[in-house]
């Protein structure tokens, strides 16, 4: 199952890449997607989450949700105000015509309900929303999104939201908003009528020019069927119905007619909207649970073969020692999978990555050789579903550790939310340059400790048994927790 946020992020990335081509900073994200498992849609969503800048896109999505909440509140306020105006218009004088008041209060909501049903039936096969509110929202979203959103994919997020509104999720959500608006309208009318009838005396009657009295009695009887069934009023008496035409009602009869008017508005105005609103709410939840990506779109078709490729199998040599060493900090209890390996400013060529760690299964996520490569790797680590048992940072002893390196290691460890193990290599090459190996190794160990981790030496060219054992003991110790 894909959440609406993941769906929108993935759709925004697809729209952007179909226009401008695949991004050149997505290698770490592709690795995360391959390791994520699941179906094709879930792997596409994992890649989109791991891309640089995805957090800003999610922030834009939250802004859109905030705008929808404000719009919903605005619709409720407008609905209540419209109901108040309709009630005031039907009670402008102290003498109220019952039939005319019912038409004034319920005519427009009933007409809009019929139109909603017709539009729903007309757009059922297409699965899109045909409501007036839906058309208004989709038009406004397409125009306003680039102006109110702040990420680099603002326009694409707006288009993705329009696409979501056209899906079954959007159709039922917008229908629910429409029913909520008319519920607010009826609530405003009912509150206004109740207040007016409580503080002032109104003479309620009915009149007709061409219909007979018996016809009105029959009509009122039929209208009262639902309120009587719901327990809102007693069965109508033909005598008080007929007396209503003369306009000579006494106090008790005025109260009966006022109660009848309120029952009509509640039963035929609020009842259908409440039931349909709950129905659309349930269908919105159901459609959200079934939300999926359209994998036939070109942007997804180009990516799926790449995401289906299995990650490179690590080369395993030797065996891990049995005795684990003590560690400085513990991994999270919910960590799982293989340790993650990253490279930081290595002296290796590109074709020498990923390196061989003897006896070690590790996922090589990527390497950082330039400043621009840092954030994509951090975003990829944050996008992992569960923390790995350890984050192994491979560094070169040919470089002097500094505060910038420490901050980078801290950022990577925080993003991975797991133990940090710094592996330093190139001691042989450092000796060839007349470097002080012991001092440099001490500097790296001090830096790793400052970053909350630990350091171990491993010369990839001539690894010793002691170095291999130390690395295995650290990783095995983290997995044992």
C-alpha positions in Angstrom: 0.0 0.0 0.0 1.3 3.5 -0.9 0.3 6.5 1.2 -1.0 9.6 -0.4 2.2 11.5 0.5 4.4 8.8 -1.2 2.0 8.8 -4.2 2.3 12.6 -4.6 6.1 12.6 -4.2 6.5 9.8 -6.7 4.1 11.4 -9.2 5.9 14.8 -8.9 9.2 13.1 -9.6 7.7 11.2 -12.6 6.3 14.4 -14.1 9.6 16.2 -13.7 11.7 13.4 -15.2 9.4 12.9 -18.1 10.0 16.6 -19.0 13.7 16.9 -18.2 15.1 13.4 -18.1 16.3 11.1 -15.3 18.1 12.8 -12.5 21.9 12.3 -12.4 22.1 12.2 -8.5 19.8 9.2 -8.0 22.3 6.4 -7.7 22.0 6.1 -3.9 18.2 6.4 -4.2 18.2 3.6 -6.8 20.1 1.4 -4.4 17.6 2.1 -1.6 14.8 1.3 -3.9 16.3 -2.1 -4.9 16.8 -3.0 -1.3 13.3 -1.8 -0.3 11.6 -4.9 -1.7 7.9 -5.0 -2.2 6.1 -4.5 -5.5 7.0 -2.2 -8.4 5.0 0.7 -7.0 6.6 0.5 -3.5 10.1 0.4 -5.1 9.3 3.5 -7.1 8.0 5.2 -4.0 11.2 4.3 -2.1 13.3 5.8 -4.8 11.3 9.0 -4.8 11.6 9.3 -1.0 15.4 8.8 -1.1 16.0 11.5 -3.8 17.6 14.8 -2.7 15.0 17.4 -2.0 12.2 15.0 -1.2 11.8 16.5 2.2 11.0 19.8 0.7 8.5 18.2 -1.6 6.9 16.6 1.5 6.8 20.0 3.2 4.9 21.3 0.1 2.4 18.5 0.4 1.8 19.4 4.0 1.2 23.0 2.9 -1.4 21.7 0.4 -3.1 19.8 3.1 -3.2 22.9 5.3 -4.8 24.8 2.4 -7.4 22.0 2.0 -8.2 22.2 5.8 -8.6 25.9 5.6 -10.8 25.5 2.6 -12.9 23.0 4.4 -13.3 25.3 7.3 -14.2 28.2 4.9 -16.9 26.0 3.3 -18.4 25.2 6.6 -18.6 28.9 7.6 -20.1 29.8 4.2 -22.6 27.0 4.5 -23.8 28.1 7.9 -24.1 31.7 6.7 -26.0 30.6 3.6 -28.4 28.6 5.8 -28.9 31.6 8.1 -29.7 33.8 5.1 -32.2 31.2 3.7 -33.9 30.9 7.0 -34.2 34.7 7.4 -35.5 35.0 3.9 -38.3 32.4 4.6 -39.2 34.1 7.8 -39.0 37.7 6.7 -42.5 38.5 8.0 -44.3 37.2 11.0 -46.7 35.2 8.7 -44.9 32.2 7.1 -46.2 30.2 4.2 -45.2 26.6 5.1 -45.0 25.3 1.5 -43.1 28.3 0.2 -40.7 28.2 3.2 -40.0 24.5 2.5 -39.2 25.3 -1.2 -37.0 28.2 -0.1 -35.0 26.1 2.4 -34.8 22.8 0.7 -35.2 23.6 -3.0 -31.5 24.5 -3.7 -30.0 21.7 -1.6 -32.3 19.1 -3.2 -31.5 20.4 -6.7 -27.7 20.2 -6.0 -28.2 16.7 -4.6 -29.8 15.6 -7.8 -27.1 17.2 -9.9 -24.4 15.5 -7.8 -26.0 12.1 -8.4 -26.3 12.8 -12.2 -22.6 14.0 -12.4 -21.5 11.0 -10.3 -23.2 8.6 -12.7 -21.8 10.4 -15.7 -18.2 10.3 -14.4 -18.3 6.8 -12.8 -16.4 5.0 -15.6 -13.7 7.7 -15.7 -13.3 7.6 -12.0 -12.9 11.4 -11.7 -14.8 14.0 -9.8 -17.5 15.9 -11.7 -18.6 18.1 -8.8 -18.5 21.9 -9.1 -16.3 22.0 -6.0 -14.0 19.5 -7.7 -13.7 21.5 -10.9 -13.0 24.6 -8.8 -10.3 22.9 -6.7 -8.5 21.4 -9.6 -8.4 24.6 -11.5 -7.3 26.6 -8.5 -4.7 24.0 -7.6 -3.1 24.1 -11.1 -2.8 27.8 -10.9 -1.9 28.5 -7.3 0.4 25.6 -6.5 3.5 27.1 -8.2 2.9 30.4 -6.3 2.4 29.0 -2.8 4.7 26.0 -2.8 8.5 26.4 -2.2 10.2 23.2 -3.5 11.9 22.8 -6.8 9.1 20.5 -7.9 6.3 22.9 -6.8 4.6 22.9 -10.2 4.8 19.1 -10.5 3.4 18.7 -7.0 0.4 20.8 -8.0 -0.1 18.6 -11.1 0.2 15.5 -9.0 -2.5 16.9 -6.6 -4.8 17.5 -9.6 -4.2 13.9 -10.7 -5.1 12.7 -7.2 -8.3 14.8 -7.3 -9.2 13.0 -10.5 -8.7 9.6 -9.0 -11.3 7.7 -6.9 -9.7 9.1 -3.8 -10.3 12.7 -5.0 -13.8 12.0 -6.3 -15.0 10.7 -2.9 -13.1 13.2 -0.9 -14.6 16.1 -2.9 -18.0 14.6 -2.6 -17.6 14.4 1.1 -16.7 18.1 1.2 -19.8 18.9 -0.8 -22.0 17.0 1.6 -20.3 18.7 4.5 -21.1 22.1 3.0 -24.8 21.3 2.7 -24.8 19.8 6.2 -23.5 23.2 7.4 -26.2 24.9 5.3 -29.0 22.9 6.9 -27.4 23.3 10.4 -27.4 27.1 9.9 -31.0 27.1 8.8 -32.2 24.8 11.7 -30.4 26.9 14.3 -31.8 30.1 12.9 -35.4 28.8 12.8 -35.1 27.3 16.3 -33.9 30.6 17.6 -36.5 32.7 15.9 -39.4 30.4 16.9 -38.1 30.5 20.5 -38.1 34.3 20.9 -40.9 35.5 18.5 -44.4 34.4 17.6 -44.9 33.4 14.0 -48.2 32.6 12.3 -47.6 29.5 10.0 -50.1 28.7 7.3 -50.3 27.3 3.8 -52.1 28.6 0.7 -52.8 27.4 -2.8 -54.5 28.8 -5.9 -55.2 25.7 -8.0 -54.7 22.7 -5.7 -57.6 21.5 -3.5 -57.5 21.3 0.2 -57.5 17.4 0.1 -54.5 17.5 -2.2 -52.5 19.6 0.4 -53.6 17.3 3.2 -52.4 14.3 1.2 -49.1 16.0 0.3 -48.4 17.0 3.9 -49.2 13.4 5.0 -46.7 12.0 2.5 -44.0 14.6 3.5 -44.5 13.6 7.1 -43.8 9.9 6.5 -40.0 10.0 7.0 -40.1 12.4 10.0 -42.7 10.2 11.7 -40.7 7.1 11.0 -37.6 8.8 12.5 -39.6 9.8 15.6 -39.3 13.5 14.9 -43.0 14.2 15.1 -46.4 12.6 15.7 -48.5 11.4 12.7 -50.2 14.4 11.2 -53.9 15.0 11.9 -56.0 16.1 8.8 -57.8 18.6 11.1 -54.8 20.7 12.0 -53.5 20.4 8.4 -56.8 21.8 7.1 -56.9 24.5 9.9 -53.5 25.8 8.7 -55.1 27.2 5.5 -57.3 29.7 7.4 -54.4 31.3 9.1 -56.3 31.3 12.4 -54.0 29.0 14.4 -53.9 29.1 18.1 -50.7 28.7 20.2 -50.6 24.9 20.2 -51.3 24.7 16.5 -48.5 27.2 15.8 -46.1 25.0 17.7 -47.2 22.0 15.7 -46.6 23.7 12.4 -43.3 25.1 13.6 -42.2 21.6 14.7 -43.4 20.2 11.3 -41.2 22.8 9.5 -38.1 21.9 11.6 -38.7 18.2 11.1 -39.0 18.6 7.3 -35.7 20.5 7.1 -34.0 18.0 9.4 -35.3 14.9 7.6 -35.0 16.0 4.0 -32.1 18.4 4.3 -29.7 17.0 6.9 -30.6 13.3 6.7 -29.5 12.5 3.1 -26.4 14.7 3.4 -25.4 13.0 6.7 -25.8 9.5 5.3 -24.1 10.4 2.0 -21.3 12.2 3.8 -20.5 9.1 5.9 -20.8 6.9 2.8 -18.3 9.1 0.9 -16.0 9.1 4.0 -15.9 5.3 4.0 -15.3 5.2 0.2 -12.5 7.8 0.6 -10.8 5.6 3.2 -11.3 2.5 1.0 -9.9 4.3 -2.1 -6.9 5.5 -0.1 -6.1 2.0 1.0 -6.2 0.9 -2.7 -4.2 3.9 -4.0 -1.6 2.8 -6.6 0.6 4.2 -9.3 -0.2 4.0 -12.9 2.8 1.9 -13.9 2.0 2.2 -17.6 3.2 5.8 -17.7 6.4 6.3 -19.7 8.4 7.7 -16.7 7.7 4.5 -14.7 8.3 2.2 -17.6 11.8 3.5 -18.0 12.7 3.0 -14.4 11.1 -0.4 -13.6 13.8 -2.4 -15.5 16.5 -0.6 -13.6 14.8 -1.1 -10.2 14.3 -4.8 -10.9 18.1 -5.4 -11.2 19.4 -7.1 -8.1 22.0 -5.2 -6.1 25.6 -6.4 -6.5 26.4 -9.3 -4.4 29.2 -8.7 -2.0 32.3 -10.9 -2.2 32.8 -12.8 1.1 36.2 -14.1 2.1 37.2 -15.8 5.3 35.0 -16.1 8.3 34.1 -13.8 11.2 35.6 -14.4 14.6 33.5 -15.7 17.5 34.4 -13.2 20.2 32.8 -9.7 19.8 34.5 -6.6 21.1 32.8 -4.1 23.3 31.3 -1.1 21.4 30.8 2.5 22.4 27.1 2.7 21.6 24.3 0.3 20.7 22.3 0.0 17.6 18.5 0.5 17.7 16.5 -2.5 18.7 14.5 -2.4 15.5 17.6 -2.4 13.3 17.7 -5.1 10.6 19.4 -6.1 7.4 23.1 -5.7 6.4 25.5 -3.0 7.6 25.6 0.0 5.2 29.0 1.0 3.7 29.8 4.5 2.5 33.0 6.0 1.3 34.3 9.4 2.2 37.0 11.2 0.1 38.7 8.0 -0.9 41.9 7.7 -3.0 40.4 4.8 -4.9 39.4 5.0 -8.5 35.7 4.6 -9.4 36.1 1.1 -10.7 37.5 0.0 -7.3 34.2 0.7 -5.6 32.7 -1.0 -3.7 35.7 -2.4 -1.9 36.0 -6.0 -0.6 35.6 -6.3 3.1 36.9 -9.8 4.0 34.2 -12.0 5.4 31.8 -9.1 5.5 28.3 -8.7 3.9 27.6 -5.0 3.6 25.4 -2.9 1.4 27.5 -0.3 -0.5 25.3 2.7 -0.7 27.7 5.2 -2.3 30.7 7.4 -1.8 31.2 11.1 -1.1 34.1 12.7 -3.1 32.6 16.2 -3.5 30.3 18.4 -1.4 27.4 18.0 -3.9 27.4 14.2 -3.2 26.7 14.6 0.5 23.0 15.5 0.7 21.9 12.7 -1.7 23.6 10.1 0.4 22.1 11.6 3.6 18.7 11.6 2.1 19.1 8.0 1.0 20.1 6.9 4.5 17.0 8.7 6.0 14.8 6.9 3.5 15.8 3.4 4.7 12.7 1.7 6.2 14.6 0.4 9.2 18.0 1.4 10.6 20.9 -0.9 9.5 22.9 -2.8 12.2 25.9 -0.4 11.6 27.1 2.4 9.3 30.6 1.6 8.1 32.4 4.8 6.9 35.4 4.0 4.8 38.0 6.8 5.0 41.5 7.2 3.7 44.5 7.6 6.1 46.1 9.8 3.4 43.7 12.6 4.4 43.9 14.5 7.7 40.7 14.3 9.7 39.2 17.7 10.5 36.1 19.3 11.9 34.3 19.1 8.5 34.9 15.4 8.4 33.6 15.0 11.9 30.4 16.9 11.1 29.9 14.8 8.0 30.3 11.6 9.9 27.8 12.8 12.5 25.3 13.7 9.8 25.6 10.3 8.2 25.2 8.5 11.6 22.2 10.6 12.5 20.6 10.0 9.1 21.2 6.2 9.4 20.1 6.2 13.1 22.6 3.5 14.0 26.1 2.8 15.2 29.1 4.4 13.4 32.2 2.4 12.6 35.0 4.3 10.8 37.3 2.1 8.8 40.6 3.8 7.7 42.7 2.4 4.9 45.8 3.3 2.9 48.3 2.9 5.7 50.8 1.3 3.3 50.5 4.3 0.9 50.9 6.6 3.9 54.2 4.9 4.9 55.4 5.2 1.3 55.0 9.0 1.6 56.9 9.0 4.9 53.8 9.7 6.9 53.4 9.0 10.6 51.0 6.1 10.6 50.5 5.9 14.4 49.8 9.6 14.8 47.4 9.7 11.9 45.5 6.6 13.1 45.3 8.2 16.6 43.8 11.3 15.0 41.1 9.2 13.2 40.3 7.3 16.4 39.9 10.6 18.3 37.7 12.0 15.5 35.5 8.9 15.4 35.1 9.1 19.2 34.1 12.7 18.9 31.5 11.7 16.3 30.1 9.1 18.7 31.6 6.1 16.9 34.8 4.1 16.9 37.6 3.6 14.4 39.5 0.5 13.1 42.3 0.2 10.6 42.1 -2.0 7.6 44.7 -1.8 4.8 42.8 -3.0 1.7 46.1 -3.8 -0.1 47.6 -5.9 2.7 45.0 -6.6 5.4 46.3 -8.3 8.5 44.4 -10.9 10.5 44.2 -8.5 13.5 42.6 -5.7 11.4 40.1 -8.1 9.9 39.2 -9.5 13.3 38.8 -6.0 14.8 36.3 -5.0 12.1 34.3 -8.2 12.4 34.2 -8.0 16.2 32.8 -4.5 16.0 30.1 -5.4 13.4 29.3 -8.7 15.0 29.0 -6.9 18.3 26.5 -4.4 16.9 24.4 -7.2 15.4 24.4 -9.1 18.7 22.6 -6.3 20.4 
